[in-house]
Amino acid sequence: MTYLKNSFVMLGLLALATAVLLHGNLTAPFYRIDDRYLMRDAVAGPWITPLIPRQGFMYVPVVSLSWRLERALFGPGQREAMDLLGGERAATATEGTGSPDGAGAAPDNGVRVMRNWACGSRLVNGVYHLLAGFLLWLFLKRIGAGAGIAAVAALAWVVHPAALESVAWICERRNTMCAFFGFGSLLAWTAPLEKPWRLPLVWLLFGLALCSKPAALGYLPLFVALEVADPRQGGFAWRDPKAWLSRLGRLSGQIALSVAACLVAMHVFVRDMMAPPGGTVWTALLTDAEVFFRYTAHVLLPVNLSFYNGLEPVTGLSDPRVWLYGGALALLWGAIIWAARGPWRVLAVLGLVWFFGGLGPNANLIGSMGPLQDRYMYIPSPGLLLGLCAALKSAAERWAGMKPALPAAGVAFVALLAVLCALRSPLYGDAAALVLDAAQRQPDSGMARWSAAQIKRERLLRRIDGASDSMKQEARDEALALIREYEAALACRDICDFVDPLTLRLGIAEVLFLYGDYASAKAALQPVMPPPGPLPDRMSVARLFPGATQPGRGVRPLYFYQSVARAHVLLGEISLREAYLKAATPGERMASARRAVASAEESLAVDPEQGEARVLKGKTLIRIAYLHAAAGAMDEARKAYEAGKEILSSLPAGSPPADAARQILKNVPPPTEGGR
């Protein structure tokens, strides 16, 4: 394997591996799953904005600045970009597609520019990934892994199917930049001690890694392990106090940077912190036995990867999963360390520290929306690959018969990963297909179920928009299947980690409303509607849904306030329609219209920019005007019509609510005597 020592050969192989990752998704647009919102925030405001920590936003200034630069290189002008990413017009420009991000649409010029911008950003992700793989190869060679092992581990990491989530999903630039700067800091750390630039360069690169993603904290245990057991220096003088002090001094920069990163992360996410899985740190540690085992299995044989993953917390030692998964992990790592002898054992231990230390920031000791995600093993996985390769190499040296088979096994493993990656890559070209695949693979994942329901809802709306009653009835089975999908999401134990019950019930109610089942729509909503009065703050939303969460968990109000606003609009629409369906008297119609206005006002109290609520209030006031005119109260009729007209005319041009308002004003003239 002499040719694997050549840097240009390795760069070529790594570039080929990166091409396998991107071949099926390079031209895909931004995903609605975080991409668009992060891009919008990245290009908004002055260039200093990303440097200022903000509540609720991960502090990743390096990544945000890179997106700004790409918008200048690949994207539209500032005004067009903001319209495209932030306005309602942009959201509707991608309707009529088969995915929630607009993939497959026949876009206008603005959306085409956005697709090109996404292509450029995804390509840059790939470049960071490729360069991180090259730095990984250099680092592994420097610590004594040898050209062959370093090449197999680096190529396996670059072409691994689990890397797709970090490379193809543009908002996970955080991972690729964190790997690039982090591996660079490890390489600099292993430079000769006498080099004066060594420590400043390490601190600079490690700081940039932390400013790319807080998960870079997982590098700190590896820095420590390299000091304790550096195979190039013949081990560590355990009893020499001077050695401890000197090494601690060299590590002081990384420690200080890590403490600062922790303080910033706690500041920006103080309102979003959740209880660990099962409710306590102890149950989180028990649950991590399954989490770490699944990560290990996904690294070694990635045949069941999923964009979303379901996870049932382990709440006690009586749960057999603790012993099953914990025992399997202990056996695997024990076998690796036993098989590795001499200097290879040092590398195997370093790999173990790298893998588990790298997973440390995502070990669920502080709860998160996704306790198990493929992207979390992006940075730690080289450790497991290193440990496995070191064990096999050591065994091959002891048993000469294994030597010829070892290179072939490495090539076969990389080739298998490449095939699996090539098969999975197109899923990341269509976010809808990616989510539906996750719902099929992980039916117990609330996020997967709910996201799949949202996609099916959009498809149903497109199918029946403007359709005749007969065509709507033909789609009735699809609507019933959608309701079952929402109900399945509600039944998932982890659903409240992602979305509140009101949002899910609202999805069911909207489908029932489309088919005229107003009584069932109200019945779906009313039990989960908040009581009159001020809404609870984000930390207190859980008390509205007693019994809906796991012990020790709350409700994540990600969409709660928007859902309350939409629910009031829906109830107002139902109030209007029910009165006319029942052939109500003029007095009953007036009462239903006033209830609709009250619903619109409640919606606007939650979200003053809620366009649908303003349309509801405006058109209902016009309806009240006609009811007044029918009763001969022309003064009241004129006042109500003008009030409704003013509301409808105030909507920002180009938005769907404004288009609906324009149609109402065009088709409904001021009432005349007698209500005509």
N, C-alpha and C positions, 0 to 999 in steps of 0.2 A: 504493500500500500504506500509505496514511496510517493506516488503522485498526489496523495492526500496531504502531503506536507506543503504543497504549492498553494500559496494564497489565492492566486488567480483561478486555479482549478476549483478550490473550495467556493470562491465567490460565484463561479459559474454554476456549480451544483446547487448552492443555496438560492440563486436566482431562479433556477428551474423549479426548485421546490416551492418557492413563493408563487411562481406562475401557476402551479397546480392549485394552490389555495385560492387564487383570484380568478381563475379561468371562467367560473360560472357566475360571478357576481360583480365583476369590475364595473360594468356599465349600469348597475342598479342605482336607483335614486336614493336619496336620504330616506331612512325609515321613519315612520311616525313614532316608533318606539324610542323616544328620547332624542334622536338625531336632530330633528327640526328645531326643537326647543333649545337644545344646547347650541346649535348653529346660530339661532336668533340671538341668544344671549351673548354669544362670542363676538358678533359683529356690532352689537349695540353699544353706544356711548363712546367716550374717548379711549385711547389706547391704554390708559392707566387703569381702566375699570377692572380688567381681570386680575390686577395685582392686589385688589382690596377684598378681603374675606367678606362673604355675604351669608346670612342665615339661610339654611336650606340648600346651599350649593356646595358641592365638593370643591375644596380649594385646589385648583389645578391650573395655576396661571400660565405655566409653560405650554400646556396643551391649548388653552384658550388663545394664546398669542399665535400659536401655529395655525389655528383655524382662521384667525384674522388675516394672516399672511396668505393663506390659500384662497380666501375669498377675494383678495386683491389680485391673485395670480389667475385663478380659474373662474371666478364668479362674476356676477353682475355688479353694477354700480351700487352705491350705498342705498339709495332710495328704492331701487328695484329689489334689492336683496331684502330689505325690511318688509316691503309689501309681500314679497314671495313667502317669507318665513313667518311673518307675524300676523298678517291680515287674514280675515275670513275669506277674501277673494282667492287667496292662495290655496286655502283648504278645499274650496269647491273646484278649483282648476284641475284637481286630480281625481275628482269623482268619476264614476264610470269605469273603474279599474277593478282588477281582480285581487287587489291587495290593499291593506290599510295605508300603504305609503305611496300609492299611485303607480306602481310598476305595471307596465303594459298599457298605459294610457296613451291617447293621442294628444300630447300636450301642446300648449301654445309655446311661443318663443321663450317666454319667461321660464316656463317649467323645463324646457329643453336646456336652458342655461343652467338651471338648478341641477339637472341630471349630470351635465358636464362638470359642474363644480363637485358633485358627489363623486364622480369618477376620478377626478384629480385628487380629492381627499383620500379616497380609498387606495389609490396608487401610492400616495405618500405613506399611508399606513403600512403598505407592503414594503416600501423601502426601509422604514424604521425596523420592521420585522426582520428583513434580510440582514441589515447591518447588525441588529442585536444577535442574530444567529452567528454572524462572523466573529463578533466580539466574544461570544460564548465559546466558540471553537478555539480562539486564541487563549482564553482564560484556562480552559481545560487542558490544553497542551502545556501551558506554563506551570500548572500545579502537578504535572507528571502523569497525566492520563494517557499520553501517547497520541500520535497522529490518528491512528485507526479508531480508538475509542472516542476521541474528541470529535472526529468526523461523523461517526455513527450517532452520537448523542446530539450533536448540533443539527444534523440533517433530520433526525427523528423529531426533534423539537420544532423545527421550522415547518415541516410538512405534516405535523400532527393535526388530525381533524378537529381536536379541541381548540387549536389556535384560530380556527375560522371565526369564532365569536369575537376574538380580540382584533382580528385584522379586517374582516369584512364589515363588521359593525363599526361605523365611523366614530361614534361617540366613545368607543373603547380604544381610541387613540391613547387614552390614559394608560392602557396596559403596554402598548408597543413602545411608547416613549419611556415609560418606567423601566421596561426591560432594556432598552437601548442605553439609557444613562446608568442604570443599575449594573448591568454587565460591564459597562465601561469602568465604573468605579471599582468593581472587583478586579478587573485586569490591572488597573492602576495600583491597587492595593498590593498586588503581588510583584510589582516592580522592585528593583533593588533598593534596599533601605537607604543607601547613601544618596539616592537621587533627591536633590532639593525640591523638585517640583512634585514629588510623589504625594505627600499629604495634602497640599493645597488642591491638587487635581482630584484626589479622592473626595475631598469635602465638597468641591464644586459639583462633581458628577453626582454624588449621593444626594446633595441638596436639590439638584435638578430632577432627580428621580422622585424624591419626596414631593416636589412641586408638580410632578406629573400624575402621581397617584399615592395616597397615603399607604397603600399596600407595600410600598418600598420599605416600610418598617421591617418587613420580613427578611431584608438583607442583613440586618444588624446581627442576628445569631450566626450568620455565615461569616461575617467579619471576625466575630469572636472565635469561632471554630478555627478559622485560618490562623489566628494568632496562637491558639492553644495547641494545634496539631498541624503545622505546616510541613508537608512531606519533604519539601526542598531543604528544610533546616534541621532535619533529623529529630523532630519532636520538640517538646517543650520542657524546660527546666522547672519542674513542678515545685521544688523546694527553694528556689532562688527568689527572695523577696524583690530584688532589683529587677528581675525579669518581669514579675507581675506589675510593678510600678511603671516600668518603661512601656509595656504593652498597653496598660490602662491609659497612659498618657497619649499613646498613638490613637487609641480608640475614642478619646474624649471628644473629638470633633463629631464623629458619627453619633455618639450618645447625645450630645447637645442638640444636634440637628433633629434627632428622633424625638426628643422631649418637646422641642418647639413644634414639630409636626403634630404630635399628639394634642398639644394645647390648642392649636388652630382647629384641628378636626373636632375636638370637643366643643369648641366655641360655635362653629358653623352648624353642627348637628345637634345642639343641645335640645332643641324642640322636637327632633325626629328620633331620638333614641328609643328603642323598644326593649322589652324584657327578652332575655335569651330564650331559646327553644325550651319549652317545659316550664319556664318561669324563673329559673335560678341558674347561677353559674354551674352548680353541680349537675343539673340536668343537661346543660349545654355540653359539659365535658362528656357525659355519658352518650349523648347524641352524636358527638364528634367521632365516636368509634365507628358508627355507620358512615358518617360523612367522609372521614379519611379513607375508609376502606373503598367507598365508591369512587373517590378520586384516584386511588391507586389502581383500581380496576379500569377506570376510564383512560388512564395513561398507558397501561400495558395492553389493553385490548378495547379500543374505542368503538364498539359496535352498537352501543345503545345511548349515544349522546342525545341531549335534548336541550332546546333553548330555555325551557322552564323545567324545574324538577320538583317533584313532591317529596316531602319529608315528614314523617311522623316522629315527633320528639320522643326520646327515651326518658322516662320519669323515675326509674328506679333500677336497682341491681337485679330485680326479679325478671326484667325484660331479657329474653334470651338473645336479643340482638347485641347486647353488650358483650356477651361471652363469644358469640359467633363471630362478629366482625372484629372485636378486639383481639380474640385469639388468632384469627387469620392474619391480622396485621403483625402480631408478635411473631408468628411462625415465619412469615415472609421476610421480615427484617432480620430476624435471628438467623435465617438461612443465608441471607445475603452477607451478613457480617461473618458468619462461620465460614462460608465459602471463600471469602476474601482473606488473604494472608499477607503479612508483611506490609509493604507500602500500599498495597491495594486495599488493605483494611482501613487505612487512614482515609483513603478516597471514599470508601463505602460509608464510613461514619460521616464524612463531610456531606455526602449525598443525603444521608438520613437527616442531618441537621438542616440542610438546605430545603428539603421537602417539607418537613414538619414546621420548621421555623418560617418558611415562606408562606405556609398556610395559616400561621399564627394570627395575622391581622383579620383573617376571615374565619376564625375558629368559633364564631358565634357567641363569644363571651359577652359581647354587646349585640343585642338582636338586630337583625336586618330584614328587609323585605324578602331577600333571596338567600336563605341559609346554605343553599347548595347550588352553585352555578359553575358551568364549565370554565368560564373565564377566570375563576379564582385559582385554577391550577396552572395558569399560563406561566407565571414566574417561578413557582416551586417545582414544576415537573422536570426541569433539567437535573434536579437533585436525585430524583428516583431513577432517571435514565443513567446517571453517572454511577449510582450505587449498583444497579443491575449489571452494567457493563464491567465495572471493577470486579465484581464477584465472578462473572463468567471468564474474564481474562485470567484471574488468579487460578481458577479451576483448570483452565486450559493449560497453564504453565505446569501444573502438577500432573495432569494427565495428558501426556503428549498426543494421545489420539484425538483430543478435542481441538488441537491447534488448527488443522486445516478447515474444520467445520465452523470455527468461530467467525471468520470474515464472511463466509457465506450466510451465516445466521444473521449477522448485522445487516447485510444487503437485503436479505429477505424481509427482515422486520421493517426497514425503511420503505421497501417497495410495497409491503402490505399497507402501511400507513398512507402512502401516496395514493393507492387505489381507493381506500376508504375516504380519503380527503377529496379526491376527484368526484366520487359519487355524492358526497354531501355538499360540495361547494355550490351547486346550483340552487340549493334551498335558500342560501343567503342572497340570491338574486331576486327573491320574491318573499317579502316579509310575511305575507299571508300564508304561503306554503310552509314557512318556517314555524309559525305559530300553530297551524293545524297539525303539523307533524308532532309538535310538542304535546298537544292535547291527546293525540293518539298514543304516544309513547308513555306519557305520564298522566293518566286519567285522574290521579288523586291530587294533582297540582291545581289549586284554586286559580292561580294566575294563568295557567295554560287554558283551563276551562273558560274563564271569563274572557280572556283575549280571543279565544276561538269564537265565543258567542258574539263578541263585538264585530268580528269579521263577517260572520254569517248574517248578522243584522244589517250591515251595510249592503251586502249582496241582495238581501231580501228587499230592502228599500229601493235599490236600483231597479229591481225586477218589477216592482208593482207601482213605481212612481209614474203617475199618469195612465196607469193601465185600467182597463174596463173591469167591472165587477166580476165578470166571468173569469178574466185572467187572474184577478186577485184570489178567487176561489181555487183556481188551479194551483196557486202557490200556498194554499192553506196548510198542506202537509209540511212544507218547508217552514212555515211559521210555527207550527206545533213542535217541530223538531228543535227550533230555536228556543222556544220556551223551555223545553226539556234540558237544553244545554245550559240555560241560566239556572235552572233548578239544580242541575248537577254541580254547577259551580258553587251554589249556596250550600250544598251538602259537604263540600270539601272542608276538612278541619282547619286548613291553613288560610281560608279565604279572607278572613278579617285582617291578616297580615298585609293584604294587598288592597282591598277595596271594602267599603262598608255595605251592609245589607240593603240600605236604601237604594244605592246605585244599581245593585243587581235587580231589586224589585222594580225599579223604574224601567229597566230593559224589558222585563216581562209585561209591565203595564203598557208600554209603548206599542208592543206587538199586538196586544189585545185591543188597544185603541184603534189601530189600523184596520182591524176587522170588525169594528163596531160593537165590540163586547165591552161597553162602557162600565157596566156593573162590576164585571170581573176585574177590569183595569183599576177601578177605585178600590176594590177589595184587596188587590195586590199591594197598593200603595199605602192606604190609610194606617195599617198597623205599624208601619215603620216611619211614618212622618213625624218630625219633631213637634213638640207641643208649641202653641202660640207663645210669642215673646222672643227675646234675644236668643240666638243660637249659642250653644256651648262653644268654648274655645277648643282648639285642636286636641288638647290633652284630656278633655272631658267628654269627647264624642262617644266613647265606649259606654257611658252610662245610659245612652239612649237605646242600646241594644243588649240588655241583660241576657246572659245565656248564649250569646252568639259567638263567644270567643273561647279559646282554650284557657285553662288555668294559668294565671300569670301573664296573659297576653291582653292587649288592647285592640282597638279598632284603628286602622290607619286611614285617616280621613282624606285620602288623596283626591277624591272627586266629590266628597260629601257636599260641600257648599254649592258647587255647580249643579249637583243632582237635586238638591233642595230647590234651587231656582227653577230647574226644568220640571220638577214634579209639580210645583205650583202652577206652572203654565199648562201642564197636561190636565190637571184638575179643573182649571178654568175652562179649557176647551171642552172637557166632558160636561161641565155645567151648562155651557151654551147649547151643546148638541142634544143633551137629554131633554131640555125644555121643549125643543121643537119636535123631537121624535114623539113625545107624549101628547102632542097637540094641546099644549098648555094654554091657559088663558093668558091675555095680555099682562095681567098682574104677575102671573107665575113666570112669564118670560122676562119681565122687568127684574124680578127677584133673581133669576138665574144669571142675567147679565150683570147685575150688581155683584153677585158672588164671583163672577169671572173677573171683574175689575179688581175686586179685593184680592183674588189669587194673583193677578198680575202685579199688584202693588207689593204683595208679600214676596214675590219673586224678585222684584226690583230692589226691595230692601236688602236681600241677600247679595244680589249682583246688579248694581245700577246699570251695567253695560249689557245686560241680557237682552239681546235684540228681539227674541221671540216673545218675551214678556211685554216689550213695548208695542209690538205688533198686536198682541192679544188685547192690551188695554186700548190701543187706538181703534181697532176694528169693533171692539165691544162698545166703546163710546159712540161710534157711528150707529151701531145697532140700537143703542139706547135712544139716539136722536130720532130714529125712525119710529120707535115705540112712542116717544113723546108726540111726534107729528101725527101718528094714528089717533092719539087721544086728543088732538087739537091744541096741544101746548107747544106752539111754534117757537116761542122765545127759548124755552128749555131745549127744544130740538136743535135750534141754531147754535146755542152755546155748546151742547154736547158734540155736535158735528165738528165745530171749529176746534174744540179741544182734541178730538180724535185726529183731525187732519193735522194739527200742529205736531202731535206725537209721531204720526206716521211720516211726516215730512222731515223730521229731525234725524232720521236714521242715516248713518254714513253711506254714501253712494257706493255701489259695487258689492255690498254684502247681500247674502240671500234674504235676510229680513227686509232690507231696503227694497229688493226686487218685489217681494210679496206686498209690501206697503204700497209701492207704486201701482201695482195691479189693482189693489183695493181702491185707491183714489181714482184710478182711471175708470173703473167699472161701477163705482157707487157714487152718484152725484148727490148733492145736498138734498135732503127730503123736502117734499112740498106738502101742502095741506092735505091731510088724510093719510099721510105716511107713504105716499107714492115716491 
